[in-house]
Amino acid sequence: MHGRFDKIHDLVSLAKTDDAPNEIINCCLRLAPYYVVTRYPDVGEPITREIVKELLDDSMKVIKWATRRL
């Protein structure tokens, strides 16, 4: 889908709006909760190195998919 997107920060909604495959939607589901944690570091549990690696992997998948859609 090309055109206008709502001005939101909800990765899952954005992915669904652009008919993303399930793998990308699942990556967004895993990434979404960390949006709040990055803005408010005193919220939530500490993030381990393993979690960071998984989130980076998910982020790269989403970025690669989105880049191909441009």
Phi and psi restraints in degrees (value plus and minus 20) as a CYANA .aco file:
   2 HIS   PHI    -136.1   -96.1
   2 HIS   PSI     125.4   165.4
   3 GLY   PHI     121.3   161.3
   3 GLY   PSI    -163.1  -123.1
   4 ARG   PHI    -114.2   -74.2
   4 ARG   PSI     123.8   163.8
   5 PHE   PHI    -139.3   -99.3
   5 PHE   PSI     129.9   169.9
   6 ASP   PHI     -83.7   -43.7
   6 ASP   PSI     129.8   169.8
   7 LYS   PHI    -106.3   -66.3
   7 LYS   PSI      63.9   103.9
   8 ILE   PHI    -153.4  -113.4
   8 ILE   PSI     146.5   186.5
   9 HIS   PHI    -129.5   -89.5
   9 HIS   PSI     -11.9    28.1
  10 ASP   PHI    -103.2   -63.2
  10 ASP   PSI      81.3   121.3
  11 LEU   PHI     -80.1   -40.1
  11 LEU   PSI     -58.0   -18.0
  12 VAL   PHI     -84.5   -44.5
  12 VAL   PSI     -66.7   -26.7
  13 SER   PHI     -81.7   -41.7
  13 SER   PSI     -63.2   -23.2
  14 LEU   PHI     -82.3   -42.3
  14 LEU   PSI     -62.9   -22.9
  15 ALA   PHI     -83.4   -43.4
  15 ALA   PSI     -63.2   -23.2
  16 LYS   PHI     -86.6   -46.6
  16 LYS   PSI     -55.6   -15.6
  17 THR   PHI     -81.1   -41.1
  17 THR   PSI     -53.1   -13.1
  18 ASP   PHI    -119.4   -79.4
  18 ASP   PSI      -0.5    39.5
  19 ASP   PHI      33.0    73.0
  19 ASP   PSI      26.8    66.8
  20 ALA   PHI     -87.0   -47.0
  20 ALA   PSI     129.3   169.3
  21 PRO   PHI     -86.2   -46.2
  21 PRO   PSI     140.1   180.1
  22 ASN   PHI     -75.4   -35.4
  22 ASN   PSI     -57.2   -17.2
  23 GLU   PHI     -79.4   -39.4
  23 GLU   PSI     -61.8   -21.8
  24 ILE   PHI     -91.1   -51.1
  24 ILE   PSI     -61.8   -21.8
  25 ILE   PHI     -81.2   -41.2
  25 ILE   PSI     -60.7   -20.7
  26 ASN   PHI     -84.8   -44.8
  26 ASN   PSI     -59.3   -19.3
  27 CYS   PHI     -80.4   -40.4
  27 CYS   PSI     -64.4   -24.4
  28 CYS   PHI     -83.9   -43.9
  28 CYS   PSI     -57.6   -17.6
  29 LEU   PHI     -81.3   -41.3
  29 LEU   PSI     -58.6   -18.6
  30 ARG   PHI     -93.4   -53.4
  30 ARG   PSI     -54.2   -14.2
  31 LEU   PHI     -97.9   -57.9
  31 LEU   PSI     -55.4   -15.4
  32 ALA   PHI     -71.9   -31.9
  32 ALA   PSI     -64.9   -24.9
  33 PRO   PHI     -83.2   -43.2
  33 PRO   PSI     -43.2    -3.2
  34 TYR   PHI    -100.8   -60.8
  34 TYR   PSI     -28.6    11.4
  35 TYR   PHI     -80.5   -40.5
  35 TYR   PSI     -65.4   -25.4
  36 VAL   PHI     -86.8   -46.8
  36 VAL   PSI     -62.6   -22.6
  37 VAL   PHI     -82.7   -42.7
  37 VAL   PSI     -57.1   -17.1
  38 THR   PHI     -91.8   -51.8
  38 THR   PSI     -48.5    -8.5
  39 ARG   PHI    -103.6   -63.6
  39 ARG   PSI     -51.9   -11.9
  40 TYR   PHI    -150.6  -110.6
  40 TYR   PSI      62.8   102.8
  41 PRO   PHI     -79.7   -39.7
  41 PRO   PSI     -40.4    -0.4
  42 ASP   PHI    -103.7   -63.7
  42 ASP   PSI     -18.4    21.6
  43 VAL   PHI    -119.7   -79.7
  43 VAL   PSI     114.4   154.4
  44 GLY   PHI      70.5   110.5
  44 GLY   PSI     158.9   198.9
  45 GLU   PHI    -102.7   -62.7
  45 GLU   PSI     136.7   176.7
  46 PRO   PHI     -80.8   -40.8
  46 PRO   PSI     127.7   167.7
  47 ILE   PHI    -119.5   -79.5
  47 ILE   PSI     105.2   145.2
  48 THR   PHI    -103.2   -63.2
  48 THR   PSI     145.4   185.4
  49 ARG   PHI     -80.0   -40.0
  49 ARG   PSI     -58.7   -18.7
  50 GLU   PHI     -83.8   -43.8
  50 GLU   PSI     -63.7   -23.7
  51 ILE   PHI     -83.1   -43.1
  51 ILE   PSI     -62.2   -22.2
  52 VAL   PHI     -80.0   -40.0
  52 VAL   PSI     -63.4   -23.4
  53 LYS   PHI     -81.4   -41.4
  53 LYS   PSI     -64.6   -24.6
  54 GLU   PHI     -82.8   -42.8
  54 GLU   PSI     -61.5   -21.5
  55 LEU   PHI     -86.5   -46.5
  55 LEU   PSI     -58.6   -18.6
  56 LEU   PHI     -84.1   -44.1
  56 LEU   PSI     -62.0   -22.0
  57 ASP   PHI     -80.5   -40.5
  57 ASP   PSI     -66.2   -26.2
  58 ASP   PHI     -82.1   -42.1
  58 ASP   PSI     -62.8   -22.8
  59 SER   PHI     -79.6   -39.6
  59 SER   PSI     -64.2   -24.2
  60 MET   PHI     -84.3   -44.3
  60 MET   PSI     -58.5   -18.5
  61 LYS   PHI     -81.6   -41.6
  61 LYS   PSI     -64.8   -24.8
  62 VAL   PHI     -85.5   -45.5
  62 VAL   PSI     -64.0   -24.0
  63 ILE   PHI     -82.5   -42.5
  63 ILE   PSI     -64.8   -24.8
  64 LYS   PHI     -82.4   -42.4
  64 LYS   PSI     -63.2   -23.2
  65 TRP   PHI     -83.1   -43.1
  65 TRP   PSI     -66.7   -26.7
  66 ALA   PHI     -83.8   -43.8
  66 ALA   PSI     -59.6   -19.6
  67 THR   PHI     -83.1   -43.1
  67 THR   PSI     -60.8   -20.8
  68 ARG   PHI     -85.3   -45.3
  68 ARG   PSI     -46.1    -6.1
  69 ARG   PHI     -98.6   -58.6
  69 ARG   PSI     -35.2     4.8
